[in-house]
Amino acid sequence: MNGDMRTVLLAGGEAKLLEMIEAALKSMGHSSVAARSGKEALKALREHKIHMILSELRQPDLCGRDLLERAKDLAPGVPVVIMSANAPLKDAVAIVKEGAFDYIEKPVDLGILQASVTNALRFYAENAGDRRIRKEIRTIIGDDFIGKSPAIQEVRQRIRRVSTTLANVLITGESGTGKEVVAKLIHLSGTRTSSPFVAINCAAIPETLLESELFGHVKGAFTGATASRQGRFAQADNGTIFLDEIGDMPLALQAKILRCIQEKTIEPVGSQKALKVDARIIAATNIDLTEALGRGVFRQDLYYRLNVYHIALPSLRERREDIPLLVEHFAKKYAAKMGGQAIMFTEDGMQGMLDYYWPGNIRELENCVERLSIIAPGGMITPHTLAASAVFADARKVAANFSTPELVPEAEPEAAGERPAFPLDLEQRMEDLERELIMQALEVTGGMQVKAAELLHIANRNVRHRIKKLGITVRKSRPILPHRGPAFPLELDRLLEELERKLLMQALEEAEGVQVKAAELLSISKHNILYRIKKLGITVLVKRTAHADNI
């Protein structure tokens, strides 16, 4: 199928004329949908993707002018060409002024028809592309780049500077700060807007498959390669390729990426023929590549080729003044999705949002607001709401300026009976707390992992494994003292076990001792809850009425 094929709606007209127009459109590589009346044309607009309308001025039920007006609502931006015989010149001028793209006098001249169709479809393509780009940019800016902080203004300025060039860009920042969003903005604001934007997560694809995914392969290149396949670089030709998590790419593949940058060629797996590819590269990572250079796991020559222009994204902790604006935006977004009123925050409730550490950055903030919108639709969010809903997965209670590392601070009398809102994700809650405590320890030690391990009472190798597993970016800095957070040293594994036991017991109490139901409340399997109950030595008390439902 022709990639430029368009669909033209033919509204009204004699059978012979329609046959002639359909044949002309087919010869031009386009398809058509015929409607014998104005009402049928409106129905076709609702049911088909229409790129242009060619309509008779006079129709039995809905004239061309009326169809033109209705089309503005049903298919905005779709050009309408009106055909008519013996219409006065002033009528033709008036129709164009009312919004018609063109006017064709009958009997229809084939050459004039083809020229009008070509011009109308070119107009549609150019304007539809502009509308799509503007819509994408509005959506991106709305969700991730709301704010007036100096940090986010600097990011906007750097995006504007590099967008007009074809320089390679390296984007760094913690998970959830919007690295792919920045890459899309650079692409959409640049000179290759109409060309593909192709993204690939280098850490999400097994090493054995990554080369084929990037460069493609030929038939028979390896077992299971039953057909040739185009890789991501070829798909991004004349456009932009976004290499996310570039720091996790194996050294052997790094050499091939370097060759691609230097020679503008790729070699599919199993092929001896180099293919020309011109793709702008935007790479991103949440690890410190300079440290990776020192450890010999990232090529220095590739680093310099990628780091032509660097954009460092701030964490949400570094732009706290933007949190109220982001919260308001997400609250309105999810209120619109759910068809209700947006949640609002008391002064103390918003302060709770400002005080939290946000290890997951904007992604975590949006998730938090969405959960609050479900838990308390249209309600007023107070510190008690935040504590009862446990939207911070208990991490806030560790991070919020307590002198002891207890998971649950002393509750105020009126809030003493509050508990987490079930269902919840037990694994996610524990992971959030683990991430928060490790990040706090790294902050205290200025990014020194050995000392952070000592503060958390875990082995050096263990802390490195957890940092990688949780996607934590380690930055070397001056130690932050006095520290606003938990009192170190502390026993990380003991605190995680306490959180696990507490949530298990609350879920069992909520489920009246029915372990199957408690498992559902914690988003784990029934076998998993049995294992955890036995491991933690929890005694399960089952109400008689519920006993029959237990495992």
C-alpha positions in Angstrom: 0.0 0.0 0.0 1.2 3.5 -0.8 2.3 5.2 2.4 0.8 8.5 1.0 -2.6 7.1 0.2 -5.5 9.3 1.4 -9.3 8.8 1.5 -11.6 11.3 -0.2 -15.3 11.5 0.6 -17.4 12.0 -2.5 -20.7 13.6 -1.5 -23.5 13.6 -4.1 -23.2 13.8 -7.8 -24.3 11.8 -10.8 -23.2 8.1 -11.1 -21.1 8.7 -14.2 -19.3 11.7 -12.6 -18.6 9.7 -9.5 -17.1 6.8 -11.5 -14.8 9.2 -13.3 -13.7 10.9 -10.1 -13.1 7.5 -8.4 -11.0 6.3 -11.3 -9.0 9.6 -11.3 -8.4 9.2 -7.5 -7.3 5.6 -7.9 -4.8 6.6 -10.6 -3.4 9.1 -8.1 -3.0 6.4 -5.5 -6.0 7.4 -3.3 -9.1 5.7 -2.2 -12.7 7.1 -2.0 -15.9 6.7 0.0 -19.1 7.5 -1.9 -22.2 9.0 -0.2 -25.3 9.6 -2.3 -26.7 12.3 0.1 -25.6 14.8 2.6 -26.8 12.6 5.5 -24.8 9.7 4.2 -21.8 12.0 4.0 -22.1 12.9 7.7 -22.4 9.2 8.6 -19.2 8.5 6.6 -17.4 11.3 8.4 -18.2 9.6 11.7 -17.2 6.1 10.5 -14.1 6.7 8.3 -10.8 8.5 8.5 -11.4 11.2 5.8 -8.6 13.4 4.4 -10.7 15.5 2.0 -14.3 16.1 1.0 -15.5 16.6 -2.6 -19.1 17.7 -2.5 -21.9 18.7 -4.8 -23.2 22.2 -3.9 -26.9 21.1 -4.4 -28.1 17.9 -2.8 -31.6 16.8 -2.0 -31.3 16.7 1.8 -28.2 18.7 2.8 -26.6 21.3 0.5 -22.8 21.6 0.1 -22.7 24.7 2.3 -24.5 22.9 5.2 -22.1 20.0 4.8 -19.2 22.4 4.9 -20.4 23.8 8.3 -21.0 20.4 9.8 -17.6 19.1 8.6 -15.9 21.9 10.6 -17.1 20.2 13.8 -16.9 16.5 12.7 -13.6 16.7 10.8 -11.7 19.9 11.7 -8.9 20.7 9.3 -10.2 18.4 6.5 -10.4 20.5 3.3 -13.7 20.7 1.4 -13.9 21.2 -2.3 -17.3 22.2 -3.7 -18.5 21.3 -7.3 -21.4 23.0 -9.0 -22.7 23.8 -12.5 -23.8 27.2 -13.6 -23.2 28.8 -10.2 -22.7 32.6 -10.3 -19.1 33.8 -9.7 -20.2 35.6 -6.5 -21.5 32.3 -5.1 -18.2 30.6 -5.7 -16.4 33.4 -4.0 -18.8 33.3 -1.1 -18.3 29.6 -0.7 -14.6 29.9 -0.5 -14.9 32.7 2.0 -17.1 30.5 4.2 -14.3 28.0 4.5 -14.3 25.8 1.3 -10.7 25.0 0.1 -11.6 25.3 -3.6 -14.5 25.5 -6.0 -14.7 23.4 -9.2 -17.1 24.3 -12.0 -19.0 21.5 -13.8 -18.5 19.8 -16.2 -15.4 18.8 -14.3 -12.1 19.1 -16.1 -9.9 16.1 -15.2 -6.7 18.2 -15.0 -8.3 20.8 -12.8 -9.8 18.1 -10.5 -6.4 16.4 -10.1 -4.7 19.7 -9.3 -7.3 20.6 -6.8 -7.1 17.2 -5.1 -3.3 17.4 -4.9 -3.3 20.9 -3.4 -6.1 20.0 -0.9 -4.3 16.9 0.3 -1.0 18.7 0.6 -2.7 21.4 2.7 -4.2 18.6 4.9 -0.9 16.9 5.4 1.0 20.0 6.3 -1.7 21.3 8.7 -2.5 17.9 10.2 1.2 17.5 11.0 1.4 20.9 12.6 -1.7 20.1 14.7 -0.3 16.7 15.8 3.0 18.2 16.8 1.4 21.1 18.7 -0.9 18.6 20.5 2.0 16.3 21.4 4.1 19.2 22.7 1.2 20.6 24.8 0.6 17.1 26.3 4.3 16.6 27.1 4.8 20.1 28.6 1.5 19.7 30.6 2.6 16.4 32.3 6.3 16.9 32.9 7.4 20.5 32.4 4.9 22.5 34.4 6.8 24.8 36.8 8.5 28.1 37.3 11.6 26.9 39.2 15.0 28.1 37.8 15.9 24.4 37.4 13.1 23.6 35.0 13.5 26.9 33.1 17.1 26.0 32.5 16.0 22.7 31.0 13.5 24.4 28.7 16.2 26.8 27.6 18.7 24.0 26.8 16.0 22.1 24.8 15.4 25.2 22.7 19.1 25.7 22.1 19.8 22.2 20.9 16.5 21.6 19.0 17.6 23.6 16.0 20.8 21.6 15.6 21.4 17.9 14.7 23.9 17.5 17.5 23.9 14.3 19.5 22.5 14.8 23.0 23.1 13.0 26.4 20.3 13.4 28.9 21.1 12.4 32.5 18.8 12.2 35.6 17.1 10.0 38.1 14.3 7.6 37.1 11.0 9.4 36.7 12.5 12.8 35.8 11.3 12.7 32.2 14.3 11.8 30.1 12.3 10.3 27.2 9.9 13.3 27.3 12.9 15.7 26.8 14.1 13.5 23.9 10.7 13.8 22.3 10.5 17.5 22.8 13.9 18.0 21.1 12.7 15.9 18.2 9.3 17.6 17.9 10.9 21.1 18.1 13.6 20.3 15.6 14.0 20.1 11.8 13.2 16.4 11.6 9.7 16.6 13.0 8.0 14.7 10.2 10.5 11.9 10.4 10.3 9.0 12.9 11.2 9.1 16.6 12.3 5.6 17.6 12.9 4.8 21.2 14.7 1.7 22.7 15.5 0.8 26.3 18.9 -0.8 26.2 18.5 -2.3 29.6 15.2 -4.0 28.9 16.4 -6.2 26.1 18.7 -9.3 26.7 22.2 -8.8 25.5 21.9 -11.6 23.0 19.0 -9.9 21.2 20.1 -6.2 21.5 22.3 -6.1 18.5 19.5 -7.5 16.2 17.1 -5.1 17.8 19.3 -2.1 17.1 20.8 -3.1 13.6 18.3 -5.7 12.3 19.3 -9.1 10.8 19.1 -11.0 7.6 17.2 -14.2 7.0 19.2 -17.2 8.4 21.5 -15.0 10.5 20.7 -17.2 13.5 18.3 -19.9 14.6 14.8 -18.6 14.4 15.7 -15.8 11.9 13.1 -17.0 9.3 12.9 -13.6 7.6 15.0 -10.4 7.4 14.1 -7.7 9.9 14.8 -4.0 10.0 16.5 -2.7 13.1 15.7 0.4 15.1 18.5 2.5 13.5 17.1 1.8 10.1 13.6 2.7 11.3 14.9 6.0 12.5 16.6 6.9 9.3 16.4 10.7 8.7 14.8 11.0 12.1 15.8 10.5 15.8 16.7 7.4 17.7 16.5 7.5 21.5 18.8 5.1 23.3 17.5 4.9 26.9 19.7 3.4 29.6 22.8 3.7 27.4 25.0 3.0 30.4 23.8 -0.6 30.5 24.9 -1.3 26.9 27.6 -4.1 26.6 31.1 -2.9 25.5 31.0 -4.9 22.3 27.8 -3.1 21.2 29.2 0.2 22.2 31.9 -0.2 19.6 29.3 -0.7 16.9 27.3 2.3 18.0 30.5 4.3 17.8 31.1 3.1 14.2 27.5 4.0 13.3 28.1 7.6 14.6 31.4 7.9 12.8 30.6 6.4 9.5 26.8 6.8 9.4 26.4 3.1 8.5 25.1 0.0 10.2 25.6 -3.7 9.4 22.6 -6.0 10.1 23.4 -9.3 12.0 24.4 -11.9 9.4 25.1 -9.4 6.6 28.4 -8.4 5.1 26.8 -5.3 3.5 26.9 -1.9 5.3 23.8 0.2 5.0 23.7 4.0 5.1 21.7 5.4 8.0 21.3 9.0 9.1 19.7 9.1 12.5 20.2 11.7 15.2 21.1 10.0 18.5 19.7 11.1 21.8 21.0 9.0 24.7 19.9 8.9 28.3 21.1 7.3 31.5 20.4 7.4 35.3 24.0 6.3 36.2 27.1 8.3 36.4 28.9 7.6 33.1 32.1 9.3 34.3 32.3 6.6 37.1 31.5 4.0 34.5 34.5 5.3 32.4 36.7 4.9 35.5 35.6 1.3 36.0 36.2 0.5 32.3 32.6 -0.5 31.5 31.9 2.4 29.2 34.0 3.5 26.2 35.5 7.0 26.5 35.4 7.7 22.8 31.7 6.8 22.7 31.0 9.0 25.7 32.5 12.0 24.0 30.6 11.3 20.8 27.3 11.1 22.7 28.0 14.0 25.0 28.1 16.7 22.4 25.4 18.5 24.3 24.4 17.6 27.9 21.1 18.1 29.6 21.0 17.2 33.3 17.4 16.9 34.6 16.7 18.0 38.1 15.1 15.6 40.6 11.8 16.7 42.1 13.6 17.4 45.3 15.6 20.1 43.5 12.5 21.9 42.2 10.1 21.6 45.2 8.5 25.0 44.4 7.0 23.3 41.3 5.2 20.6 43.3 2.0 22.6 44.1 1.6 23.4 40.3 2.2 19.8 39.3 -0.2 18.5 42.0 -2.9 20.8 40.8 -2.4 19.8 37.2 -2.5 16.0 38.0 -5.5 16.5 40.2 -7.4 18.2 37.4 -6.2 15.6 34.9 -7.6 12.6 36.9 -10.8 14.5 37.9 -11.5 14.9 34.2 -10.8 11.2 33.6 -13.0 10.1 36.4 -15.7 12.6 35.7 -15.7 14.2 39.1 -14.2 17.1 41.1 -10.5 17.6 41.6 -9.0 16.9 45.0 -7.7 19.9 47.0 -5.1 20.1 49.7 -5.1 21.9 53.1 -2.0 23.9 53.8 -0.7 21.1 56.1 -1.6 18.5 53.4 0.4 20.3 50.8 3.2 20.7 53.2 3.3 16.9 53.5 3.7 16.7 49.7 6.5 19.3 49.9 8.3 17.5 52.7 8.4 14.0 51.0 11.6 13.0 49.4 10.0 11.8 46.0 12.6 9.1 45.1 10.4 8.3 42.0 10.2 12.0 41.0 7.3 13.1 38.7 6.3 9.6 37.9 5.8 8.9 41.6 4.1 12.2 42.2 1.5 11.6 39.4 0.9 8.1 40.8 0.3 9.5 44.3 -2.2 12.1 43.0 -4.0 9.5 41.0 -4.3 7.2 44.0 -5.6 10.1 46.2 -8.1 10.9 43.5 -9.5 7.4 43.8 -9.4 7.2 47.6 -10.9 10.7 48.2 -12.6 11.9 45.0 -13.2 15.6 45.2 -12.2 15.7 48.8 -9.8 17.8 50.9 -6.5 16.1 51.5 -5.1 16.6 55.0 -2.0 15.0 56.7 -4.4 12.4 58.1 -5.6 11.5 54.6 -2.0 11.1 53.5 -1.2 8.9 56.6 -4.4 6.8 56.3 -4.1 6.2 52.5 -0.3 5.4 52.8 0.3 6.9 49.4 3.9 7.4 50.4 4.4 3.7 51.1 5.6 4.6 54.6 8.8 6.1 53.2 7.7 9.6 54.2 7.5 8.6 57.8 11.2 7.8 57.6 12.2 10.8 55.7 10.2 13.5 57.5 12.5 14.8 60.2 12.0 12.1 62.9 14.7 11.6 65.4 14.3 7.8 65.4 13.9 5.5 62.4 10.5 4.2 63.3 8.1 3.3 60.5 5.1 4.7 62.2 5.3 7.9 64.3 3.0 8.3 67.3 -0.5 8.9 65.9 -2.6 11.7 67.1 -5.6 10.5 69.1 -8.2 11.2 66.4 -6.0 9.4 63.8 -5.0 6.4 65.9 -7.5 4.0 64.3 -6.5 4.9 60.7 -4.8 2.2 58.6 -3.6 1.9 55.0 -6.2 1.9 52.2 -6.5 -1.6 50.8 -5.8 -3.0 48.2 -2.2 -2.0 48.0 1.0 -3.4 46.4 3.1 -4.9 49.2 6.2 -5.4 47.1 6.0 -1.8 45.8 5.7 -0.5 49.3 8.7 -2.4 50.5 10.7 -1.4 47.5 9.8 2.3 48.0 11.0 2.2 51.6 14.2 0.4 50.7 14.9 2.9 47.9 14.2 5.9 50.2 16.5 4.6 53.0 19.4 3.8 50.6 19.1 7.3 49.0 19.0 9.0 52.4 22.2 7.0 53.4 23.9 8.0 50.2 22.9 11.6 50.7 24.4 11.6 54.2 27.7 10.0 53.0 28.0 12.2 49.9 27.5 9.3 47.5 30.1 7.0 49.1 28.6 3.5 48.8 30.9 1.8 51.3 29.9 4.2 54.1 26.3 4.0 53.1 26.4 0.2 53.5 27.8 0.7 57.0 25.0 3.1 58.0 22.5 0.5 56.7 24.2 -2.5 58.3 24.5 -4.4 55.0 27.5 -5.6 53.0 29.3 -3.5 50.4 28.4 -5.8 47.6 24.8 -6.0 48.8 24.4 -2.2 48.6 25.7 -2.0 45.1 23.3 -4.8 44.0 20.4 -2.9 45.6 21.3 0.4 44.0 21.3 -1.2 40.6 18.1 -3.1 41.2 16.3 0.0 42.4 17.6 2.3 39.6 19.2 4.7 42.0 21.5 7.4 40.6 24.7 7.8 42.7 26.1 11.3 42.6 29.3 12.2 44.5 28.7 15.3 46.6 29.5 16.9 49.9 27.9 15.0 52.8 24.7 16.7 54.0 24.9 17.5 57.7 22.9 18.0 59.7 20.7 15.4 58.0 17.0 15.9 57.9 15.8 12.3 58.0 16.2 9.0 59.9 18.8 8.6 62.5 21.7 6.5 61.2 23.0 3.9 61.6 20.0 1.7 61.3 19.2 -1.9 60.3 17.7 -1.7 56.8 16.6 -5.3 56.6 15.0 -5.1 60.1 12.9 -2.1 59.1 11.8 -3.7 55.8 10.8 -6.8 57.8 8.8 -4.6 60.3 7.0 -2.9 57.4 6.2 -6.3 55.9 4.9 -7.7 59.2 2.8 -4.6 59.9 1.1 -4.6 56.5 0.5 -8.4 56.5 -1.1 -8.2 60.0 -3.3 -5.3 59.0 -4.4 -7.0 55.8 -5.2 -10.2 57.7 -7.2 -8.2 60.2 -9.0 -6.4 57.4 -9.8 -9.8 55.8 -10.9 -11.3 59.1 -8.1 -13.8 59.0 -8.9 -15.1 55.5 -5.5 -15.5 53.9 -6.8 -15.6 50.3 -8.5 -12.3 50.8 -5.5 -10.8 52.6 -3.3 -11.9 49.6 -5.7 -10.0 47.3 -5.5 -6.9 49.5 -1.7 -7.0 49.2 -1.5 -7.9 45.5 0.4 -11.1 46.1 -0.4 -14.8 45.4 -1.9 -17.1 48.0 1.3 -19.2 48.0 3.4 -16.0 48.6 1.3 -14.9 51.6 1.6 -18.4 53.1 5.4 -18.3 52.8 5.6 -14.8 54.3 3.3 -15.7 57.3 5.5 -18.7 58.0 8.7 -16.8 57.6 7.6 -14.0 59.9 6.0 -16.3 62.5 2.6 -14.6 62.3 -0.3 -16.2 64.1 -3.5 -16.0 62.0 -6.7 -15.8 63.9 -9.7 -16.7 61.8 -13.2 -15.7 62.6 -15.6 -18.6 62.5 -17.8 -17.0 59.9 -14.8 -16.6 57.6 -13.1 -20.0 58.3 -14.7 -21.8 55.3 -13.1 -19.3 52.9 -9.6 -19.7 54.2 -6.8 -21.6 52.5 
